[in-house]
Amino acid sequence: MKKSLLLFLLILICLLPAIAQDRTVSGTVTTREDGSPLPGVNIILKGTGTGTVTDIEGNYNLSVTNNAVLVFSFIGYQSQ
């Protein structure tokens, strides 16, 4: 009985990373008015301290899990 329980827990621990399924989200942040790129936009995973900042061309890449919510913020603009 203990061996089967231990085996079950070992299998469960091995499968947990597959359940989380991290993936990379990428994109470009631009202005609505003329479509110019916005460098320095903060992109944070809601409820965490994990995030990134757009580069000089407004591009970003961020590793997220399923159902992640991204919050975009920039000085002078409303957070989205």
Residue pairs with C-beta under 8 A, 6 or more apart in sequence:
20 65
20 66
21 65
21 66
22 63
22 64
22 65
23 63
23 64
23 65
23 66
24 61
24 62
24 63
24 64
25 61
25 62
25 63
25 64
25 68
25 70
26 59
26 60
26 61
26 62
27 59
27 60
28 37
28 54
28 57
28 58
28 59
28 60
29 37
29 38
29 41
29 43
29 54
29 58
29 60
29 72
29 74
30 36
30 37
30 38
30 58
31 38
37 54
37 56
37 57
37 58
37 59
38 54
38 58
38 74
39 54
39 55
39 56
39 57
39 58
40 53
40 54
40 74
41 53
41 54
41 58
41 60
41 72
41 73
41 74
42 51
42 53
42 72
42 73
42 74
43 51
43 52
43 53
43 54
43 60
43 62
43 70
43 71
43 72
44 50
44 51
44 70
44 71
44 73
45 51
45 62
45 64
45 68
45 69
45 70
45 71
46 68
46 69
46 70
46 71
47 69
50 62
51 62
52 60
52 61
52 62
53 60
54 60
62 70
64 70
71 79
71 80
72 79
72 80
73 79
73 80
